[in-house]
Amino acid sequence: MIASQSTNAFVNAVLVTLKPGHAPDEVAESIRRWKRLTVYTRAQMEDILVGKLIATSAKQIGMFLVILAIVSAAIVAFIIYSLTMDKIREIAVLKLIGTRNRTIAAMIMQQALARA
């Protein structure tokens, strides 16, 4: 059981060990009646800590996925760019004979997917 006092600059929390035969909820209620104290039982503290741990882990995984998506997009863009620059003459010939932009873009995407 932990009792915390929000206004005291020197004490943030007090850990209370109960003797056998005392109910944690009754002791917590007794401490809550004291001035400006918040009381958490062991189960409540575990819920708070596990909840914070899960929330922190979820944020870290989310940030990792965002960074991974950005890096992956940059790599794919670089591959498509370099493949396009290697085939610039062939693309120019296709444009001269009247090939539509959609067809050329589809050919570039097919080549990028085949190489990736």
N, CA and C atoms as an extended XYZ file, in Angstrom:
348
Properties=species:S:1:pos:R:3:atomname:S:1:resname:S:1:resid:I:1 pbc="F F F"
N         0.852       -1.156        0.000 N   MET     1
C         0.000        0.000        0.000 CA  MET     1
C         0.899        1.220        0.000 C   MET     1
N         0.566        2.201       -0.843 N   ILE     2
C         1.354        3.415       -0.931 CA  ILE     2
C         0.454        4.604       -0.657 C   ILE     2
N         0.902        5.478        0.228 N   ALA     3
C         0.189        6.717        0.504 CA  ALA     3
C         1.060        7.856        0.005 C   ALA     3
N         0.501        8.756       -0.789 N   SER     4
C         1.303        9.868       -1.288 CA  SER     4
C         0.680       11.194       -0.871 C   SER     4
N         1.545       12.137       -0.560 N   GLN     5
C         1.094       13.461       -0.158 CA  GLN     5
C         1.540       14.428       -1.239 C   GLN     5
N         0.600       15.158       -1.815 N   SER     6
C         0.914       15.993       -2.969 CA  SER     6
C         1.567       17.326       -2.613 C   SER     6
N         1.403       17.830       -1.399 N   THR     7
C         1.913       19.161       -1.082 CA  THR     7
C         3.247       19.140       -0.366 C   THR     7
N         3.671       18.032        0.177 N   ASN     8
C         4.926       17.966        0.909 CA  ASN     8
C         6.081       17.872       -0.079 C   ASN     8
N         7.040       18.776        0.036 N   ALA     9
C         8.170       18.799       -0.889 CA  ALA     9
C         9.204       17.724       -0.565 C   ALA     9
N         9.132       17.119        0.606 N   PHE    10
C        10.160       16.177        1.018 CA  PHE    10
C         9.731       14.717        0.919 C   PHE    10
N         8.436       14.442        0.983 N   VAL    11
C         7.952       13.061        0.950 CA  VAL    11
C         6.998       12.916       -0.227 C   VAL    11
N         7.341       12.020       -1.157 N   ASN    12
C         6.467       11.765       -2.296 CA  ASN    12
C         5.568       10.567       -2.060 C   ASN    12
N         6.076        9.594       -1.335 N   ALA    13
C         5.283        8.383       -1.108 CA  ALA    13
C         5.734        7.716        0.176 C   ALA    13
N         4.796        7.003        0.787 N   VAL    14
C         5.084        6.229        1.980 CA  VAL    14
C         4.577        4.820        1.720 C   VAL    14
N         5.438        3.846        1.904 N   LEU    15
C         5.063        2.451        1.719 CA  LEU    15
C         4.646        1.882        3.062 C   LEU    15
N         3.478        1.267        3.083 N   VAL    16
C         2.934        0.727        4.324 CA  VAL    16
C         2.857       -0.782        4.204 C   VAL    16
N         3.440       -1.489        5.161 N   THR    17
C         3.335       -2.947        5.214 CA  THR    17
C         2.324       -3.301        6.293 C   THR    17
N         1.361       -4.091        5.926 N   LEU    18
C         0.291       -4.444        6.865 CA  LEU    18
C         0.643       -5.706        7.641 C   LEU    18
N         0.237       -5.712        8.885 N   LYS    19
C         0.376       -6.922        9.696 CA  LYS    19
C        -0.722       -7.894        9.305 C   LYS    19
N        -0.491       -9.169        9.498 N   PRO    20
C        -1.530      -10.151        9.169 CA  PRO    20
C        -2.824       -9.867        9.925 C   PRO    20
N        -3.927      -10.054        9.225 N   GLY    21
C        -5.223       -9.855        9.843 CA  GLY    21
C        -5.845       -8.502        9.562 C   GLY    21
N        -5.093       -7.571        8.973 N   HIS    22
C        -5.638       -6.256        8.628 CA  HIS    22
C        -6.011       -6.229        7.156 C   HIS    22
N        -7.160       -5.672        6.856 N   ALA    23
C        -7.643       -5.589        5.480 CA  ALA    23
C        -7.048       -4.352        4.799 C   ALA    23
N        -6.463       -4.521        3.627 N   PRO    24
C        -5.853       -3.375        2.932 CA  PRO    24
C        -6.843       -2.244        2.649 C   PRO    24
N        -8.074       -2.585        2.290 N   ASP    25
C        -9.048       -1.539        1.978 CA  ASP    25
C        -9.420       -0.721        3.214 C   ASP    25
N        -9.512       -1.375        4.362 N   GLU    26
C        -9.841       -0.648        5.601 CA  GLU    26
C        -8.706        0.284        6.006 C   GLU    26
N        -7.479       -0.201        5.904 N   VAL    27
C        -6.322        0.646        6.240 CA  VAL    27
C        -6.215        1.804        5.248 C   VAL    27
N        -6.466        1.511        3.969 N   ALA    28
C        -6.410        2.572        2.952 CA  ALA    28
C        -7.453        3.645        3.243 C   ALA    28
N        -8.639        3.241        3.607 N   GLU    29
C        -9.687        4.214        3.912 CA  GLU    29
C        -9.317        5.049        5.127 C   GLU    29
N        -8.680        4.431        6.108 N   SER    30
C        -8.241        5.170        7.284 CA  SER    30
C        -7.191        6.214        6.903 C   SER    30
N        -6.275        5.839        6.051 N   ILE    31
C        -5.221        6.783        5.624 CA  ILE    31
C        -5.824        7.880        4.750 C   ILE    31
N        -6.808        7.562        3.914 N   ARG    32
C        -7.441        8.564        3.041 CA  ARG    32
C        -8.082        9.694        3.852 C   ARG    32
N        -8.487        9.381        5.057 N   ARG    33
C        -9.110       10.404        5.888 CA  ARG    33
C        -8.089       11.431        6.377 C   ARG    33
N        -6.811       11.086        6.287 N   TRP    34
C        -5.792       12.046        6.667 CA  TRP    34
C        -5.806       13.193        5.667 C   TRP    34
N        -5.224       14.290        6.032 N   LYS    35
C        -5.255       15.487        5.205 CA  LYS    35
C        -4.380       15.352        3.952 C   LYS    35
N        -4.991       15.535        2.778 N   ARG    36
C        -4.314       15.592        1.480 CA  ARG    36
C        -3.502       14.347        1.134 C   ARG    36
N        -4.004       13.184        1.430 N   LEU    37
C        -3.298       11.956        1.081 CA  LEU    37
C        -4.103       11.145        0.080 C   LEU    37
N        -3.391       10.547       -0.845 N   THR    38
C        -3.987        9.627       -1.794 CA  THR    38
C        -3.419        8.255       -1.502 C   THR    38
N        -4.256        7.247       -1.493 N   VAL    39
C        -3.820        5.912       -1.107 CA  VAL    39
C        -4.089        4.948       -2.256 C   VAL    39
N        -3.095        4.111       -2.525 N   TYR    40
C        -3.235        3.060       -3.535 CA  TYR    40
C        -2.870        1.727       -2.891 C   TYR    40
N        -3.668        0.730       -3.143 N   THR    41
C        -3.320       -0.618       -2.691 CA  THR    41
C        -2.332       -1.213       -3.687 C   THR    41
N        -1.772       -2.360       -3.341 N   ARG    42
C        -0.803       -3.018       -4.228 CA  ARG    42
C        -1.422       -3.289       -5.604 C   ARG    42
N        -2.647       -3.764       -5.613 N   ALA    43
C        -3.313       -4.080       -6.888 CA  ALA    43
C        -3.508       -2.820       -7.731 C   ALA    43
N        -3.888       -1.717       -7.090 N   GLN    44
C        -4.078       -0.465       -7.827 CA  GLN    44
C        -2.757        0.043       -8.397 C   GLN    44
N        -1.674       -0.050       -7.610 N   MET    45
C        -0.366        0.393       -8.096 CA  MET    45
C         0.114       -0.473       -9.257 C   MET    45
N        -0.133       -1.778       -9.175 N   GLU    46
C         0.259       -2.653      -10.285 CA  GLU    46
C        -0.509       -2.286      -11.546 C   GLU    46
N        -1.809       -1.984      -11.400 N   ASP    47
C        -2.602       -1.570      -12.560 CA  ASP    47
C        -2.065       -0.283      -13.164 C   ASP    47
N        -1.709        0.672      -12.326 N   ILE    48
C        -1.183        1.950      -12.806 CA  ILE    48
C         0.147        1.736      -13.528 C   ILE    48
N         1.053        0.983      -12.905 N   LEU    49
C         2.370        0.772      -13.508 CA  LEU    49
C         2.293       -0.039      -14.794 C   LEU    49
N         1.477       -1.083      -14.813 N   VAL    50
C         1.333       -1.894      -16.026 CA  VAL    50
C         0.689       -1.063      -17.132 C   VAL    50
N        -0.311       -0.267      -16.786 N   GLY    51
C        -0.950        0.596      -17.776 CA  GLY    51
C         0.030        1.579      -18.380 C   GLY    51
N         0.884        2.173      -17.552 N   LYS    52
C         1.884        3.114      -18.047 CA  LYS    52
C         2.911        2.395      -18.916 C   LYS    52
N         3.315        1.204      -18.506 N   LEU    53
C         4.267        0.424      -19.280 CA  LEU    53
C         3.707        0.078      -20.649 C   LEU    53
N         2.450       -0.331      -20.690 N   ILE    54
C         1.815       -0.678      -21.964 CA  ILE    54
C         1.683        0.563      -22.847 C   ILE    54
N         1.287        1.683      -22.258 N   ALA    55
C         1.145        2.913      -23.035 CA  ALA    55
C         2.490        3.366      -23.597 C   ALA    55
N         3.539        3.290      -22.796 N   THR    56
C         4.869        3.678      -23.254 CA  THR    56
C         5.344        2.747      -24.358 C   THR    56
N         5.134        1.460      -24.197 N   SER    57
C         5.535        0.498      -25.223 CA  SER    57
C         4.775        0.730      -26.524 C   SER    57
N         3.494        1.024      -26.413 N   ALA    58
C         2.690        1.279      -27.612 CA  ALA    58
C         3.201        2.513      -28.348 C   ALA    58
N         3.571        3.557      -27.609 N   LYS    59
C         4.123        4.758      -28.245 CA  LYS    59
C         5.447        4.453      -28.927 C   LYS    59
N         6.306        3.675      -28.280 N   GLN    60
C         7.592        3.334      -28.873 CA  GLN    60
C         7.420        2.513      -30.144 C   GLN    60
N         6.518        1.549      -30.112 N   ILE    61
C         6.269        0.726      -31.307 CA  ILE    61
C         5.679        1.591      -32.417 C   ILE    61
N         4.783        2.493      -32.073 N   GLY    62
C         4.208        3.397      -33.069 CA  GLY    62
C         5.261        4.268      -33.722 C   GLY    62
N         6.158        4.834      -32.922 N   MET    63
C         7.237        5.667      -33.475 CA  MET    63
C         8.170        4.838      -34.350 C   MET    63
N         8.462        3.615      -33.929 N   PHE    64
C         9.305        2.740      -34.728 CA  PHE    64
C         8.658        2.468      -36.079 C   PHE    64
N         7.345        2.216      -36.086 N   LEU    65
C         6.644        1.951      -37.342 CA  LEU    65
C         6.641        3.183      -38.249 C   LEU    65
N         6.490        4.363      -37.671 N   VAL    66
C         6.521        5.593      -38.472 CA  VAL    66
C         7.893        5.776      -39.105 C   VAL    66
N         8.948        5.600      -38.302 N   ILE    67
C        10.305        5.743      -38.826 CA  ILE    67
C        10.572        4.689      -39.897 C   ILE    67
N        10.142        3.469      -39.658 N   LEU    68
C        10.318        2.398      -40.630 CA  LEU    68
C         9.600        2.710      -41.939 C   LEU    68
N         8.384        3.245      -41.860 N   ALA    69
C         7.631        3.592      -43.062 CA  ALA    69
C         8.326        4.705      -43.842 C   ALA    69
N         8.849        5.706      -43.139 N   ILE    70
C         9.541        6.814      -43.806 CA  ILE    70
C        10.801        6.323      -44.506 C   ILE    70
N        11.594        5.508      -43.811 N   VAL    71
C        12.827        4.985      -44.407 CA  VAL    71
C        12.504        4.091      -45.601 C   VAL    71
N        11.497        3.252      -45.472 N   SER    72
C        11.107        2.369      -46.573 CA  SER    72
C        10.645        3.175      -47.781 C   SER    72
N         9.849        4.199      -47.546 N   ALA    73
C         9.381        5.046      -48.642 CA  ALA    73
C        10.551        5.746      -49.330 C   ALA    73
N        11.527        6.209      -48.557 N   ALA    74
C        12.692        6.865      -49.147 CA  ALA    74
C        13.503        5.884      -49.996 C   ALA    74
N        13.668        4.671      -49.533 N   ILE    75
C        14.425        3.666      -50.287 CA  ILE    75
C        13.701        3.314      -51.580 C   ILE    75
N        12.399        3.100      -51.507 N   VAL    76
C        11.626        2.782      -52.709 CA  VAL    76
C        11.676        3.944      -53.693 C   VAL    76
N        11.551        5.174      -53.203 N   ALA    77
C        11.625        6.344      -54.083 CA  ALA    77
C        12.989        6.430      -54.755 C   ALA    77
N        14.047        6.151      -54.016 N   PHE    78
C        15.384        6.195      -54.611 CA  PHE    78
C        15.549        5.114      -55.671 C   PHE    78
N        15.019        3.932      -55.420 N   ILE    79
C        15.104        2.843      -56.407 CA  ILE    79
C        14.362        3.227      -57.684 C   ILE    79
N        13.160        3.751      -57.535 N   ILE    80
C        12.382        4.152      -58.714 CA  ILE    80
C        13.086        5.271      -59.470 C   ILE    80
N        13.635        6.226      -58.736 N   TYR    81
C        14.352        7.330      -59.378 CA  TYR    81
C        15.562        6.830      -60.152 C   TYR    81
N        16.361        5.974      -59.534 N   SER    82
C        17.572        5.499      -60.221 CA  SER    82
C        17.217        4.625      -61.427 C   SER    82
N        16.165        3.807      -61.312 N   LEU    83
C        15.747        3.000      -62.459 CA  LEU    83
C        15.248        3.887      -63.594 C   LEU    83
N        14.540        4.936      -63.236 N   THR    84
C        14.026        5.858      -64.258 CA  THR    84
C        15.165        6.594      -64.948 C   THR    84
N        16.155        7.020      -64.196 N   MET    85
C        17.283        7.740      -64.792 CA  MET    85
C        18.116        6.819      -65.687 C   MET    85
N        18.194        5.536      -65.329 N   ASP    86
C        18.920        4.586      -66.171 CA  ASP    86
C        18.210        4.364      -67.502 C   ASP    86
N        16.895        4.508      -67.516 N   LYS    87
C        16.099        4.235      -68.724 CA  LYS    87
C        15.562        5.511      -69.371 C   LYS    87
N        16.189        6.635      -69.138 N   ILE    88
C        15.654        7.906      -69.625 CA  ILE    88
C        15.593        7.950      -71.154 C   ILE    88
N        16.556        7.362      -71.835 N   ARG    89
C        16.539        7.359      -73.311 CA  ARG    89
C        15.383        6.517      -73.836 C   ARG    89
N        15.173        5.358      -73.217 N   GLU    90
C        14.058        4.516      -73.655 CA  GLU    90
C        12.717        5.202      -73.418 C   GLU    90
N        12.611        5.917      -72.297 N   ILE    91
C        11.380        6.651      -72.001 CA  ILE    91
C        11.165        7.764      -73.023 C   ILE    91
N        12.252        8.441      -73.402 N   ALA    92
C        12.147        9.506      -74.413 CA  ALA    92
C        11.669        8.942      -75.751 C   ALA    92
N        12.168        7.780      -76.134 N   VAL    93
C        11.722        7.152      -77.385 CA  VAL    93
C        10.241        6.789      -77.301 C   VAL    93
N         9.819        6.239      -76.164 N   LEU    94
C         8.402        5.912      -75.990 CA  LEU    94
C         7.528        7.158      -76.101 C   LEU    94
N         7.975        8.278      -75.550 N   LYS    95
C         7.220        9.528      -75.640 CA  LYS    95
C         7.161       10.018      -77.093 C   LYS    95
N         8.267        9.852      -77.829 N   LEU    96
C         8.297       10.295      -79.225 CA  LEU    96
C         7.315        9.510      -80.097 C   LEU    96
N         7.125        8.240      -79.791 N   ILE    97
C         6.206        7.451      -80.609 CA  ILE    97
C         4.762        7.567      -80.105 C   ILE    97
N         4.532        8.381      -79.057 N   GLY    98
C         3.178        8.681      -78.636 CA  GLY    98
C         2.627        7.829      -77.516 C   GLY    98
N         3.476        7.170      -76.752 N   THR    99
C         3.006        6.357      -75.630 CA  THR    99
C         2.443        7.266      -74.533 C   THR    99
N         1.322        6.868      -73.940 N   ARG   100
C         0.696        7.684      -72.888 CA  ARG   100
C         1.542        7.650      -71.606 C   ARG   100
N         1.432        8.722      -70.826 N   ASN   101
C         2.172        8.823      -69.560 CA  ASN   101
C         1.797        7.699      -68.606 C   ASN   101
N         0.515        7.319      -68.597 N   ARG   102
C         0.043        6.255      -67.722 CA  ARG   102
C         0.753        4.935      -68.041 C   ARG   102
N         0.939        4.660      -69.316 N   THR   103
C         1.618        3.424      -69.728 CA  THR   103
C         3.079        3.442      -69.301 C   THR   103
N         3.733        4.583      -69.482 N   ILE   104
C         5.141        4.700      -69.078 CA  ILE   104
C         5.277        4.561      -67.566 C   ILE   104
N         4.387        5.208      -66.804 N   ALA   105
C         4.430        5.096      -65.343 CA  ALA   105
C         4.199        3.657      -64.906 C   ALA   105
N         3.277        2.955      -65.571 N   ALA   106
C         3.028        1.549      -65.235 CA  ALA   106
C         4.262        0.697      -65.517 C   ALA   106
N         4.947        0.964      -66.608 N   MET   107
C         6.168        0.207      -66.937 CA  MET   107
C         7.260        0.460      -65.899 C   MET   107
N         7.392        1.707      -65.455 N   ILE   108
C         8.397        2.039      -64.434 CA  ILE   108
C         8.062        1.326      -63.125 C   ILE   108
N         6.785        1.322      -62.728 N   MET   109
C         6.383        0.649      -61.488 CA  MET   109
C         6.602       -0.859      -61.578 C   MET   109
N         6.311       -1.449      -62.750 N   GLN   110
C         6.544       -2.882      -62.922 CA  GLN   110
C         8.026       -3.220      -62.789 C   GLN   110
N         8.861       -2.384      -63.379 N   GLN   111
C        10.297       -2.618      -63.278 CA  GLN   111
C        10.775       -2.457      -61.836 C   GLN   111
N        10.271       -1.454      -61.130 N   ALA   112
C        10.672       -1.236      -59.728 CA  ALA   112
C        10.232       -2.407      -58.859 C   ALA   112
N         9.032       -2.926      -59.088 N   LEU   113
C         8.550       -4.069      -58.308 CA  LEU   113
C         9.342       -5.331      -58.630 C   LEU   113
N         9.736       -5.471      -59.883 N   ALA   114
C        10.514       -6.645      -60.272 CA  ALA   114
C        11.910       -6.625      -59.657 C   ALA   114
N        12.463       -5.442      -59.477 N   ARG   115
C        13.826       -5.327      -58.914 CA  ARG   115
C        13.821       -5.339      -57.386 C   ARG   115
N        12.712       -4.925      -56.779 N   ALA   116
C        12.670       -4.837      -55.308 CA  ALA   116
C        12.379       -6.146      -54.676 C   ALA   116
